[in-house]
Amino acid sequence: MNLRSFFSTSLLLGFLPQYAFAEATKSGAQIDWLSTFGSLIFVVGFIFLLAWGLKRMKVPSLVNQRGLSIVRQIGVGNRERIMIVQAGEEQFLVGVTSQSIQLISKLESPLSLEDEAVGPFSSQLTQLLKKNDKKV
């Protein structure tokens, strides 16, 4: 069962009004159990949905990682990246896939964070804003 069908089923059971089952079952205890079970499935499904969403958004770890940081990275495939990782004063060029991490080389002259080039998106946005300011 995939996540979407699990979530939609839990929504249906969690929010289905109690009077829909009142005629089929004349016992109030069965309705309470069904409502409780539906609510439980909804909450568990919602927790799994939030965990999946956080994983997809690649939220950084909340653990303090002193001395280790990613200086730059670029995607070269669907799940492949090339990164420059700084450990202390040294920087390494690293290839990262979903199955492994490979050291490509150690950088002899480390890149500084201030030397970071302006990305194409930010330069295009700046040009568009300047054009709009000239028109007004």
The first five atom37 places (N, CA, C, CB, O) and aatype in JSON, in Angstrom:
{
  "aatype": [12, 2, 10, 1, 15, 13, 13, 15, 16, 15, 10, 10, 10, 7, 13, 10, 14, 5, 18, 0, 13, 0, 6, 0, 16, 11, 15, 7, 0, 5, 9, 3, 17, 10, 15, 16, 13, 7, 15, 10, 9, 13, 19, 19, 7, 13, 9, 13, 10, 10, 0, 17, 7, 10, 11, 1, 12, 11, 19, 14, 15, 10, 19, 2, 5, 1, 7, 10, 15, 9, 19, 1, 5, 9, 7, 19, 7, 2, 1, 6, 1, 9, 12, 9, 19, 5, 0, 7, 6, 6, 5, 13, 10, 19, 7, 19, 16, 15, 5, 15, 9, 5, 10, 9, 15, 11, 10, 6, 15, 14, 10, 15, 10, 6, 3, 6, 0, 19, 7, 14, 13, 15, 15, 5, 10, 16, 5, 10, 10, 11, 11, 2, 3, 11, 11, 19],
  "atom_mask": [
    [1, 1, 1, 1, 1],
    [1, 1, 1, 1, 1],
    [1, 1, 1, 1, 1],
    [1, 1, 1, 1, 1],
    [1, 1, 1, 1, 1],
    [1, 1, 1, 1, 1],
    [1, 1, 1, 1, 1],
    [1, 1, 1, 1, 1],
    [1, 1, 1, 1, 1],
    [1, 1, 1, 1, 1],
    [1, 1, 1, 1, 1],
    [1, 1, 1, 1, 1],
    [1, 1, 1, 1, 1],
    [1, 1, 1, 0, 1],
    [1, 1, 1, 1, 1],
    [1, 1, 1, 1, 1],
    [1, 1, 1, 1, 1],
    [1, 1, 1, 1, 1],
    [1, 1, 1, 1, 1],
    [1, 1, 1, 1, 1],
    [1, 1, 1, 1, 1],
    [1, 1, 1, 1, 1],
    [1, 1, 1, 1, 1],
    [1, 1, 1, 1, 1],
    [1, 1, 1, 1, 1],
    [1, 1, 1, 1, 1],
    [1, 1, 1, 1, 1],
    [1, 1, 1, 0, 1],
    [1, 1, 1, 1, 1],
    [1, 1, 1, 1, 1],
    [1, 1, 1, 1, 1],
    [1, 1, 1, 1, 1],
    [1, 1, 1, 1, 1],
    [1, 1, 1, 1, 1],
    [1, 1, 1, 1, 1],
    [1, 1, 1, 1, 1],
    [1, 1, 1, 1, 1],
    [1, 1, 1, 0, 1],
    [1, 1, 1, 1, 1],
    [1, 1, 1, 1, 1],
    [1, 1, 1, 1, 1],
    [1, 1, 1, 1, 1],
    [1, 1, 1, 1, 1],
    [1, 1, 1, 1, 1],
    [1, 1, 1, 0, 1],
    [1, 1, 1, 1, 1],
    [1, 1, 1, 1, 1],
    [1, 1, 1, 1, 1],
    [1, 1, 1, 1, 1],
    [1, 1, 1, 1, 1],
    [1, 1, 1, 1, 1],
    [1, 1, 1, 1, 1],
    [1, 1, 1, 0, 1],
    [1, 1, 1, 1, 1],
    [1, 1, 1, 1, 1],
    [1, 1, 1, 1, 1],
    [1, 1, 1, 1, 1],
    [1, 1, 1, 1, 1],
    [1, 1, 1, 1, 1],
    [1, 1, 1, 1, 1],
    [1, 1, 1, 1, 1],
    [1, 1, 1, 1, 1],
    [1, 1, 1, 1, 1],
    [1, 1, 1, 1, 1],
    [1, 1, 1, 1, 1],
    [1, 1, 1, 1, 1],
    [1, 1, 1, 0, 1],
    [1, 1, 1, 1, 1],
    [1, 1, 1, 1, 1],
    [1, 1, 1, 1, 1],
    [1, 1, 1, 1, 1],
    [1, 1, 1, 1, 1],
    [1, 1, 1, 1, 1],
    [1, 1, 1, 1, 1],
    [1, 1, 1, 0, 1],
    [1, 1, 1, 1, 1],
    [1, 1, 1, 0, 1],
    [1, 1, 1, 1, 1],
    [1, 1, 1, 1, 1],
    [1, 1, 1, 1, 1],
    [1, 1, 1, 1, 1],
    [1, 1, 1, 1, 1],
    [1, 1, 1, 1, 1],
    [1, 1, 1, 1, 1],
    [1, 1, 1, 1, 1],
    [1, 1, 1, 1, 1],
    [1, 1, 1, 1, 1],
    [1, 1, 1, 0, 1],
    [1, 1, 1, 1, 1],
    [1, 1, 1, 1, 1],
    [1, 1, 1, 1, 1],
    [1, 1, 1, 1, 1],
    [1, 1, 1, 1, 1],
    [1, 1, 1, 1, 1],
    [1, 1, 1, 0, 1],
    [1, 1, 1, 1, 1],
    [1, 1, 1, 1, 1],
    [1, 1, 1, 1, 1],
    [1, 1, 1, 1, 1],
    [1, 1, 1, 1, 1],
    [1, 1, 1, 1, 1],
    [1, 1, 1, 1, 1],
    [1, 1, 1, 1, 1],
    [1, 1, 1, 1, 1],
    [1, 1, 1, 1, 1],
    [1, 1, 1, 1, 1],
    [1, 1, 1, 1, 1],
    [1, 1, 1, 1, 1],
    [1, 1, 1, 1, 1],
    [1, 1, 1, 1, 1],
    [1, 1, 1, 1, 1],
    [1, 1, 1, 1, 1],
    [1, 1, 1, 1, 1],
    [1, 1, 1, 1, 1],
    [1, 1, 1, 1, 1],
    [1, 1, 1, 1, 1],
    [1, 1, 1, 1, 1],
    [1, 1, 1, 1, 1],
    [1, 1, 1, 0, 1],
    [1, 1, 1, 1, 1],
    [1, 1, 1, 1, 1],
    [1, 1, 1, 1, 1],
    [1, 1, 1, 1, 1],
    [1, 1, 1, 1, 1],
    [1, 1, 1, 1, 1],
    [1, 1, 1, 1, 1],
    [1, 1, 1, 1, 1],
    [1, 1, 1, 1, 1],
    [1, 1, 1, 1, 1],
    [1, 1, 1, 1, 1],
    [1, 1, 1, 1, 1],
    [1, 1, 1, 1, 1],
    [1, 1, 1, 1, 1],
    [1, 1, 1, 1, 1],
    [1, 1, 1, 1, 1],
    [1, 1, 1, 1, 1]
  ],
  "atom_positions": [
    [[0.85, -1.17, 0.0], [0.0, 0.0, 0.0], [0.9, 1.24, 0.0], [-0.97, 0.0, 1.22], [1.79, 1.36, 0.83]],
    [[0.65, 2.14, -0.93], [1.5, 3.32, -0.99], [1.03, 4.38, 0.0], [1.52, 3.89, -2.41], [-0.05, 4.27, 0.58]],
    [[1.84, 5.4, 0.17], [1.6, 6.43, 1.17], [0.33, 7.22, 0.87], [2.78, 7.36, 1.26], [-0.39, 7.59, 1.8]],
    [[0.06, 7.49, -0.38], [-1.11, 8.29, -0.75], [-2.41, 7.57, -0.39], [-1.08, 8.6, -2.24], [-3.31, 8.18, 0.18]],
    [[-2.5, 6.27, -0.71], [-3.73, 5.54, -0.39], [-3.87, 5.35, 1.11], [-3.75, 4.18, -1.11], [-4.98, 5.37, 1.64]],
    [[-2.75, 5.16, 1.81], [-2.8, 5.04, 3.27], [-3.31, 6.32, 3.9], [-1.42, 4.68, 3.82], [-4.15, 6.29, 4.8]],
    [[-2.81, 7.47, 3.43], [-3.21, 8.75, 3.97], [-4.68, 9.04, 3.66], [-2.33, 9.86, 3.42], [-5.4, 9.53, 4.53]],
    [[-5.13, 8.75, 2.44], [-6.53, 9.02, 2.1], [-7.48, 8.12, 2.88], [-6.76, 8.84, 0.59], [-8.56, 8.55, 3.27]],
    [[-7.08, 6.87, 3.12], [-7.91, 5.97, 3.92], [-7.99, 6.45, 5.36], [-7.35, 4.56, 3.88], [-9.06, 6.41, 5.98]],
    [[-6.87, 6.9, 5.9], [-6.9, 7.4, 7.27], [-7.71, 8.68, 7.38], [-5.48, 7.63, 7.78], [-8.37, 8.9, 8.4]],
    [[-7.68, 9.52, 6.37], [-8.53, 10.72, 6.37], [-9.99, 10.34, 6.37], [-8.21, 11.6, 5.17], [-10.79, 10.92, 7.1]],
    [[-10.34, 9.36, 5.53], [-11.73, 8.94, 5.43], [-12.23, 8.38, 6.75], [-11.89, 7.89, 4.33], [-13.32, 8.74, 7.21]],
    [[-11.44, 7.52, 7.38], [-11.85, 6.93, 8.65], [-11.82, 7.93, 9.79], [-10.98, 5.76, 8.98], [-12.63, 7.85, 10.71]],
    [[-10.89, 8.86, 9.76], [-10.75, 9.83, 10.84], [-11.83, 10.88, 10.84], [0.0, 0.0, 0.0], [-12.24, 11.33, 11.92]],
    [[-12.32, 11.29, 9.68], [-13.28, 12.36, 9.62], [-14.7, 11.92, 9.27], [-12.83, 13.36, 8.63], [-15.59, 12.76, 9.15]],
    [[-14.9, 10.63, 9.1], [-16.23, 10.14, 8.79], [-17.13, 10.35, 9.99], [-16.19, 8.64, 8.38], [-16.78, 9.95, 11.1]],
    [[-18.29, 10.98, 9.81], [-19.15, 11.26, 10.96], [-19.68, 9.97, 11.6], [-20.33, 12.14, 10.53], [-19.83, 8.94, 10.94]],
    [[-19.94, 10.06, 12.87], [-20.38, 8.88, 13.61], [-21.78, 8.44, 13.18], [-20.37, 9.16, 15.1], [-22.08, 7.25, 13.24]],
    [[-22.62, 9.35, 12.74], [-23.98, 8.96, 12.4], [-24.04, 8.09, 11.14], [-24.84, 10.19, 12.21], [-25.06, 7.46, 10.88]],
    [[-22.95, 8.04, 10.35], [-22.94, 7.19, 9.16], [-22.94, 5.71, 9.56], [-21.73, 7.51, 8.28], [-23.45, 4.87, 8.82]],
    [[-22.36, 5.4, 10.69], [-22.31, 4.02, 11.16], [-23.41, 3.7, 12.17], [-20.96, 3.73, 11.77], [-23.54, 2.55, 12.6]],
    [[-24.2, 4.68, 12.55], [-25.2, 4.48, 13.58], [-26.28, 3.49, 13.15], [-25.84, 5.8, 13.96], [-26.73, 2.69, 13.96]],
    [[-26.7, 3.53, 11.89], [-27.74, 2.62, 11.44], [-27.19, 1.22, 11.2], [-28.4, 3.16, 10.18], [-27.9, 0.24, 11.44]],
    [[-25.97, 1.1, 10.73], [-25.39, -0.22, 10.45], [-25.1, -0.96, 11.74], [-24.11, -0.07, 9.62], [-25.3, -2.18, 11.82]],
    [[-24.63, -0.26, 12.75], [-24.37, -0.87, 14.05], [-25.13, -0.1, 15.1], [-22.84, -0.9, 14.38], [-24.96, 1.12, 15.22]],
    [[-25.94, -0.75, 15.84], [-26.77, -0.08, 16.84], [-26.05, 0.1, 18.16], [-28.05, -0.86, 17.06], [-26.63, 0.64, 19.11]],
    [[-24.8, -0.34, 18.25], [-24.07, -0.26, 19.5], [-23.15, 0.96, 19.48], [-23.26, -1.55, 19.75], [-22.4, 1.16, 18.53]],
    [[-23.23, 1.78, 20.54], [-22.38, 2.97, 20.64], [-20.93, 2.63, 20.87], [0.0, 0.0, 0.0], [-20.05, 3.4, 20.49]],
    [[-20.65, 1.47, 21.49], [-19.26, 1.08, 21.76], [-18.51, 0.81, 20.47], [-19.22, -0.16, 22.65], [-17.33, 1.15, 20.37]],
    [[-19.16, 0.2, 19.48], [-18.5, -0.07, 18.21], [-18.2, 1.23, 17.47], [-19.37, -0.98, 17.33], [-17.17, 1.35, 16.81]],
    [[-19.08, 2.2, 17.58], [-18.85, 3.5, 16.93], [-17.65, 4.19, 17.58], [-20.11, 4.4, 17.02], [-16.81, 4.77, 16.89]],
    [[-17.57, 4.13, 18.9], [-16.43, 4.75, 19.59], [-15.12, 4.09, 19.2], [-16.63, 4.67, 21.11], [-14.12, 4.77, 18.99]],
    [[-15.12, 2.76, 19.11], [-13.9, 2.07, 18.7], [-13.5, 2.43, 17.28], [-14.1, 0.56, 18.81], [-12.32, 2.63, 16.99]],
    [[-14.48, 2.52, 16.39], [-14.19, 2.86, 15.01], [-13.65, 4.29, 14.9], [-15.44, 2.71, 14.14], [-12.7, 4.55, 14.16]],
    [[-14.26, 5.2, 15.64], [-13.8, 6.59, 15.62], [-12.38, 6.7, 16.21], [-14.77, 7.49, 16.41], [-11.54, 7.42, 15.67]],
    [[-12.14, 6.0, 17.29], [-10.82, 6.03, 17.92], [-9.76, 5.43, 17.0], [-10.84, 5.28, 19.26], [-8.68, 5.99, 16.84]],
    [[-10.07, 4.3, 16.4], [-9.14, 3.64, 15.5], [-8.87, 4.51, 14.27], [-9.67, 2.27, 15.08], [-7.73, 4.6, 13.81]],
    [[-9.91, 5.14, 13.73], [-9.74, 6.03, 12.58], [-8.88, 7.22, 12.91], [0.0, 0.0, 0.0], [-8.04, 7.63, 12.11]],
    [[-9.09, 7.79, 14.1], [-8.26, 8.93, 14.52], [-6.81, 8.51, 14.7], [-8.8, 9.53, 15.82], [-5.89, 9.26, 14.34]],
    [[-6.59, 7.32, 15.27], [-5.24, 6.82, 15.44], [-4.53, 6.63, 14.11], [-5.25, 5.52, 16.22], [-3.37, 7.0, 13.95]],
    [[-5.23, 6.05, 13.15], [-4.65, 5.86, 11.82], [-4.34, 7.21, 11.18], [-5.6, 5.04, 10.92], [-3.3, 7.36, 10.52]],
    [[-5.21, 8.18, 11.36], [-4.97, 9.5, 10.79], [-3.72, 10.14, 11.39], [-6.18, 10.4, 11.03], [-2.91, 10.69, 10.65]],
    [[-3.55, 10.07, 12.71], [-2.39, 10.7, 13.36], [-1.1, 10.01, 12.92], [-2.54, 10.63, 14.89], [-0.11, 10.69, 12.62]],
    [[-1.09, 8.69, 12.89], [0.11, 7.96, 12.46], [0.43, 8.28, 10.99], [-0.08, 6.42, 12.65], [1.59, 8.48, 10.64]],
    [[-0.59, 8.33, 10.16], [-0.39, 8.68, 8.76], [0.15, 10.09, 8.6], [0.0, 0.0, 0.0], [1.0, 10.34, 7.75]],
    [[-0.34, 11.02, 9.41], [0.13, 12.41, 9.36], [1.59, 12.5, 9.79], [-0.75, 13.3, 10.25], [2.36, 13.27, 9.2]],
    [[1.97, 11.73, 10.8], [3.37, 11.72, 11.24], [4.27, 11.19, 10.13], [3.54, 10.86, 12.52], [5.33, 11.76, 9.87]],
    [[3.85, 10.1, 9.47], [4.64, 9.57, 8.35], [4.72, 10.57, 7.2], [4.04, 8.24, 7.85], [5.77, 10.7, 6.56]],
    [[3.64, 11.28, 6.94], [3.64, 12.29, 5.88], [4.6, 13.43, 6.2], [2.22, 12.84, 5.68], [5.33, 13.89, 5.32]],
    [[4.62, 13.88, 7.44], [5.56, 14.93, 7.83], [7.01, 14.46, 7.73], [5.27, 15.4, 9.24], [7.88, 15.2, 7.29]],
    [[7.27, 13.22, 8.15], [8.63, 12.69, 8.06], [9.07, 12.58, 6.61], [8.72, 11.31, 8.74], [10.2, 12.92, 6.28]],
    [[8.18, 12.12, 5.74], [8.49, 12.02, 4.32], [8.75, 13.41, 3.73], [7.33, 11.32, 3.56], [9.68, 13.58, 2.95]],
    [[7.93, 14.4, 4.11], [8.12, 15.76, 3.61], [9.44, 16.37, 4.06], [0.0, 0.0, 0.0], [10.12, 17.02, 3.27]],
    [[9.81, 16.15, 5.31], [11.1, 16.66, 5.79], [12.26, 16.0, 5.09], [11.22, 16.46, 7.3], [13.28, 16.63, 4.82]],
    [[12.12, 14.72, 4.79], [13.17, 14.02, 4.07], [13.31, 14.55, 2.64], [12.9, 12.51, 4.05], [14.42, 14.71, 2.14]],
    [[12.18, 14.83, 1.99], [12.22, 15.35, 0.62], [12.77, 16.78, 0.57], [10.82, 15.32, 0.02], [13.42, 17.15, -0.41]],
    [[12.53, 17.58, 1.6], [13.02, 18.95, 1.61], [14.48, 19.04, 2.0], [12.2, 19.79, 2.56], [15.08, 20.11, 1.91]],
    [[15.06, 17.93, 2.42], [16.46, 17.86, 2.81], [16.8, 18.91, 3.87], [17.37, 18.05, 1.59], [17.74, 19.7, 3.72]],
    [[16.02, 18.89, 4.94], [16.24, 19.81, 6.05], [17.58, 19.46, 6.7], [15.07, 19.73, 7.08], [17.83, 18.29, 7.0]],
    [[18.43, 20.45, 6.93], [19.73, 20.14, 7.54], [19.56, 19.59, 8.95], [20.62, 21.39, 7.56], [18.57, 19.84, 9.63]],
    [[20.55, 18.84, 9.36], [20.52, 18.22, 10.67], [20.54, 19.29, 11.75], [21.71, 17.26, 10.85], [21.17, 20.34, 11.6]],
    [[19.85, 19.02, 12.83], [19.81, 19.97, 13.93], [21.02, 19.81, 14.86], [18.53, 19.81, 14.73], [21.19, 20.59, 15.79]],
    [[21.84, 18.81, 14.61], [23.02, 18.57, 15.42], [24.11, 19.56, 15.0], [23.51, 17.1, 15.26], [24.32, 19.8, 13.81]],
    [[24.79, 20.13, 15.98], [25.86, 21.08, 15.7], [27.08, 20.32, 15.19], [26.21, 21.92, 16.97], [27.62, 19.47, 15.89]],
    [[27.5, 20.62, 13.96], [28.64, 19.93, 13.34], [29.79, 20.92, 13.21], [28.25, 19.35, 11.95], [30.07, 21.42, 12.12]],
    [[30.45, 21.18, 14.31], [31.53, 22.15, 14.32], [32.72, 21.61, 13.55], [31.93, 22.5, 15.75], [33.11, 20.46, 13.7]],
    [[33.29, 22.48, 12.7], [34.49, 22.11, 11.96], [34.23, 21.37, 10.67], [0.0, 0.0, 0.0], [35.18, 21.08, 9.95]],
    [[32.98, 21.06, 10.35], [32.66, 20.33, 9.13], [31.53, 21.06, 8.42], [32.28, 18.85, 9.43], [30.46, 21.27, 9.0]],
    [[31.76, 21.46, 7.17], [30.71, 22.17, 6.43], [30.86, 21.94, 4.94], [30.77, 23.67, 6.74], [31.93, 21.57, 4.45]],
    [[29.78, 22.14, 4.23], [29.78, 22.04, 2.78], [29.95, 23.45, 2.23], [28.46, 21.36, 2.24], [29.11, 24.32, 2.46]],
    [[31.05, 23.67, 1.5], [31.34, 25.0, 0.96], [30.5, 25.24, -0.29], [32.85, 25.14, 0.64], [29.84, 26.27, -0.4]],
    [[30.53, 24.31, -1.22], [29.76, 24.4, -2.46], [29.36, 23.01, -2.89], [30.56, 25.11, -3.58], [29.99, 22.02, -2.52]],
    [[28.29, 22.94, -3.69], [27.86, 21.66, -4.24], [27.12, 21.89, -5.54], [26.96, 20.9, -3.24], [26.53, 22.95, -5.77]],
    [[27.18, 20.88, -6.39], [26.49, 20.96, -7.67], [25.93, 19.57, -7.99], [27.46, 21.46, -8.82], [26.6, 18.56, -7.79]],
    [[24.72, 19.54, -8.47], [24.1, 18.29, -8.86], [24.56, 17.89, -10.25], [0.0, 0.0, 0.0], [24.54, 18.71, -11.17]],
    [[24.96, 16.64, -10.42], [25.41, 16.16, -11.72], [24.52, 15.05, -12.25], [26.84, 15.67, -11.63], [24.76, 14.52, -13.34]],
    [[23.5, 14.71, -11.51], [22.56, 13.67, -11.92], [21.35, 13.73, -11.03], [0.0, 0.0, 0.0], [21.16, 14.67, -10.26]],
    [[20.53, 12.68, -11.13], [19.32, 12.65, -10.33], [19.62, 12.57, -8.84], [18.46, 11.47, -10.75], [19.0, 13.27, -8.04]],
    [[20.57, 11.73, -8.46], [20.93, 11.58, -7.05], [22.44, 11.68, -6.85], [20.42, 10.25, -6.52], [22.97, 11.19, -5.85]],
    [[23.13, 12.3, -7.76], [24.58, 12.43, -7.68], [24.95, 13.89, -7.52], [25.26, 11.82, -8.92], [24.34, 14.77, -8.13]],
    [[25.96, 14.14, -6.69], [26.42, 15.5, -6.45], [27.94, 15.51, -6.34], [25.78, 16.08, -5.16], [28.57, 14.51, -5.99]],
    [[28.5, 16.66, -6.66], [29.92, 16.91, -6.4], [29.96, 18.05, -5.39], [30.73, 17.27, -7.73], [29.33, 19.09, -5.59]],
    [[30.69, 17.84, -4.3], [30.72, 18.81, -3.21], [32.15, 19.18, -2.84], [29.99, 18.26, -1.97], [33.09, 18.4, -3.03]],
    [[32.29, 20.37, -2.33], [33.53, 20.79, -1.68], [33.22, 20.84, -0.2], [34.06, 22.19, -2.23], [32.41, 21.65, 0.26]],
    [[33.88, 19.97, 0.55], [33.64, 19.84, 1.99], [34.84, 20.4, 2.73], [33.39, 18.36, 2.39], [35.99, 20.11, 2.39]],
    [[34.57, 21.22, 3.74], [35.64, 21.78, 4.55], [35.65, 21.09, 5.9], [35.48, 23.32, 4.71], [34.64, 21.05, 6.61]],
    [[36.81, 20.54, 6.24], [37.02, 19.9, 7.54], [38.19, 20.62, 8.2], [37.3, 18.35, 7.4], [39.34, 20.42, 7.83]],
    [[37.89, 21.46, 9.17], [38.93, 22.29, 9.79], [39.4, 23.33, 8.8], [0.0, 0.0, 0.0], [38.62, 24.16, 8.33]],
    [[40.69, 23.29, 8.49], [41.26, 24.24, 7.53], [41.43, 23.63, 6.14], [42.61, 24.75, 8.04], [41.82, 24.34, 5.21]],
    [[41.16, 22.35, 5.98], [41.36, 21.67, 4.71], [40.04, 21.52, 3.97], [42.0, 20.29, 4.93], [38.97, 21.41, 4.58]],
    [[40.13, 21.51, 2.62], [38.95, 21.31, 1.79], [39.17, 20.13, 0.86], [38.62, 22.59, 0.99], [40.27, 19.9, 0.36]],
    [[38.08, 19.39, 0.64], [38.14, 18.18, -0.17], [37.05, 18.23, -1.24], [37.98, 16.92, 0.7], [35.94, 18.69, -0.98]],
    [[37.39, 17.74, -2.43], [36.41, 17.58, -3.5], [35.9, 16.15, -3.39], [37.05, 17.87, -4.93], [36.66, 15.19, -3.45]],
    [[34.57, 16.02, -3.23], [33.96, 14.74, -2.92], [32.82, 14.47, -3.89], [33.46, 14.71, -1.46], [32.04, 15.37, -4.21]],
    [[32.72, 13.24, -4.37], [31.6, 12.81, -5.18], [30.63, 12.02, -4.31], [0.0, 0.0, 0.0], [31.04, 11.1, -3.6]],
    [[29.35, 12.37, -4.37], [28.35, 11.75, -3.51], [27.25, 11.15, -4.36], [27.77, 12.78, -2.5], [26.68, 11.83, -5.22]],
    [[26.94, 9.87, -4.14], [25.81, 9.21, -4.77], [24.91, 8.67, -3.66], [26.27, 8.06, -5.74], [25.22, 8.83, -2.48]],
    [[23.82, 8.04, -4.05], [22.94, 7.49, -3.03], [23.54, 6.27, -2.34], [21.61, 7.11, -3.64], [23.11, 5.91, -1.24]],
    [[24.54, 5.63, -2.95], [25.16, 4.45, -2.35], [26.53, 4.72, -1.74], [25.28, 3.38, -3.37], [26.95, 3.97, -0.86]],
    [[27.25, 5.75, -2.19], [28.61, 5.91, -1.7], [29.05, 7.36, -1.73], [29.56, 5.07, -2.54], [28.41, 8.23, -2.33]],
    [[30.16, 7.6, -1.04], [30.84, 8.9, -1.03], [32.3, 8.61, -1.38], [30.71, 9.63, 0.38], [32.95, 7.8, -0.73]],
    [[32.81, 9.3, -2.41], [34.18, 9.06, -2.87], [34.98, 10.36, -2.81], [34.18, 8.49, -4.32], [34.5, 11.41, -3.24]],
    [[36.18, 10.28, -2.27], [37.1, 11.41, -2.27], [37.71, 11.52, -3.65], [38.2, 11.26, -1.18], [38.34, 10.58, -4.14]],
    [[37.52, 12.67, -4.29], [38.1, 12.88, -5.62], [39.5, 13.46, -5.48], [37.2, 13.82, -6.48], [40.45, 12.96, -6.07]],
    [[39.63, 14.53, -4.68], [40.96, 15.07, -4.42], [40.9, 16.05, -3.25], [41.53, 15.77, -5.68], [39.84, 16.51, -2.83]],
    [[42.1, 16.33, -2.74], [42.23, 17.36, -1.71], [42.61, 18.65, -2.42], [43.3, 16.96, -0.63], [43.53, 18.67, -3.23]],
    [[41.9, 19.75, -2.11], [42.2, 21.02, -2.76], [43.45, 21.63, -2.15], [41.0, 22.01, -2.63], [43.59, 21.74, -0.93]],
    [[44.38, 22.01, -3.03], [45.62, 22.6, -2.54], [45.43, 24.04, -2.12], [46.7, 22.51, -3.6], [46.03, 24.5, -1.15]],
    [[44.6, 24.76, -2.86], [44.3, 26.14, -2.46], [42.81, 26.21, -2.12], [44.67, 27.17, -3.61], [41.97, 26.2, -3.02]],
    [[42.48, 26.27, -0.84], [41.07, 26.24, -0.42], [40.29, 27.43, -0.96], [40.98, 26.22, 1.1], [40.81, 28.54, -1.09]],
    [[39.04, 27.19, -1.27], [38.14, 28.25, -1.7], [37.59, 28.95, -0.48], [36.98, 27.69, -2.57], [37.27, 28.31, 0.52]],
    [[37.5, 30.26, -0.55], [36.93, 30.98, 0.59], [35.45, 31.22, 0.34], [37.67, 32.33, 0.83], [35.0, 31.26, -0.8]],
    [[34.72, 31.36, 1.41], [33.29, 31.59, 1.29], [32.98, 32.95, 0.69], [32.62, 31.47, 2.65], [31.93, 33.12, 0.07]],
    [[33.88, 33.92, 0.85], [33.64, 35.26, 0.31], [33.83, 35.31, -1.2], [34.57, 36.27, 0.98], [33.25, 36.16, -1.87]],
    [[34.65, 34.39, -1.75], [34.92, 34.38, -3.18], [33.81, 33.73, -3.99], [36.22, 33.67, -3.44], [33.93, 33.58, -5.2]],
    [[32.76, 33.34, -3.33], [31.7, 32.62, -4.01], [31.09, 33.49, -5.11], [30.62, 32.18, -3.0], [30.67, 34.62, -4.87]],
    [[31.05, 32.94, -6.29], [30.53, 33.69, -7.44], [29.02, 33.84, -7.32], [30.9, 32.98, -8.76], [28.34, 33.01, -6.72]],
    [[28.52, 34.92, -7.9], [27.08, 35.16, -7.9], [26.45, 34.17, -8.86], [26.74, 36.63, -8.31], [26.91, 34.01, -9.99]],
    [[25.4, 33.5, -8.4], [24.74, 32.49, -9.21], [24.0, 33.1, -10.38], [0.0, 0.0, 0.0], [23.69, 34.29, -10.36]],
    [[23.7, 32.31, -11.39], [23.0, 32.84, -12.56], [21.6, 33.36, -12.23], [22.91, 31.77, -13.62], [21.15, 34.34, -12.82]],
    [[20.91, 32.71, -11.31], [19.57, 33.18, -10.96], [19.61, 34.55, -10.33], [18.9, 32.2, -10.02], [18.83, 35.43, -10.68]],
    [[20.52, 34.75, -9.38], [20.58, 36.04, -8.7], [21.02, 37.15, -9.65], [21.54, 35.96, -7.5], [20.54, 38.28, -9.54]],
    [[21.92, 36.84, -10.58], [22.34, 37.88, -11.53], [21.2, 38.23, -12.5], [23.6, 37.42, -12.33], [21.02, 39.4, -12.85]],
    [[20.44, 37.22, -12.93], [19.3, 37.5, -13.8], [18.22, 38.29, -13.07], [18.7, 36.19, -14.35], [17.61, 39.19, -13.64]],
    [[17.99, 37.96, -11.81], [17.0, 38.69, -11.02], [17.43, 40.14, -10.82], [16.79, 38.01, -9.65], [16.6, 41.04, -10.9]],
    [[18.7, 40.36, -10.57], [19.21, 41.72, -10.42], [19.04, 42.51, -11.7], [20.69, 41.71, -10.0], [18.65, 43.67, -11.66]],
    [[19.31, 41.89, -12.85], [19.14, 42.57, -14.13], [17.68, 42.92, -14.38], [19.68, 41.7, -15.27], [17.38, 44.01, -14.85]],
    [[16.78, 42.01, -14.07], [15.35, 42.28, -14.25], [14.88, 43.41, -13.36], [14.53, 41.03, -13.97], [14.09, 44.25, -13.78]],
    [[15.35, 43.43, -12.12], [14.96, 44.51, -11.21], [15.49, 45.86, -11.7], [15.47, 44.22, -9.79], [14.8, 46.87, -11.58]],
    [[16.71, 45.86, -12.24], [17.27, 47.11, -12.76], [16.48, 47.6, -13.96], [18.74, 46.93, -13.14], [16.25, 48.8, -14.11]],
    [[16.04, 46.67, -14.86], [15.23, 47.03, -16.03], [13.9, 47.62, -15.59], [15.0, 45.81, -16.94], [13.44, 48.6, -16.16]],
    [[13.27, 47.02, -14.57], [11.99, 47.5, -14.11], [12.12, 48.86, -13.45], [11.36, 46.51, -13.14], [11.21, 49.68, -13.56]],
    [[13.24, 49.12, -12.76], [13.46, 50.41, -12.13], [13.63, 51.51, -13.19], [14.69, 50.35, -11.2], [13.22, 52.65, -12.98]],
    [[14.25, 51.17, -14.31], [14.46, 52.15, -15.38], [13.14, 52.5, -16.07], [15.46, 51.62, -16.4], [12.96, 53.64, -16.51]],
    [[12.21, 51.53, -16.17], [10.94, 51.76, -16.83], [10.04, 52.66, -16.0], [10.23, 50.45, -17.11], [9.23, 53.4, -16.55]],
    [[10.17, 52.62, -14.7], [9.29, 53.39, -13.82], [9.77, 54.76, -13.65], [9.16, 52.75, -12.49], [9.15, 55.55, -12.94]]
  ]
}
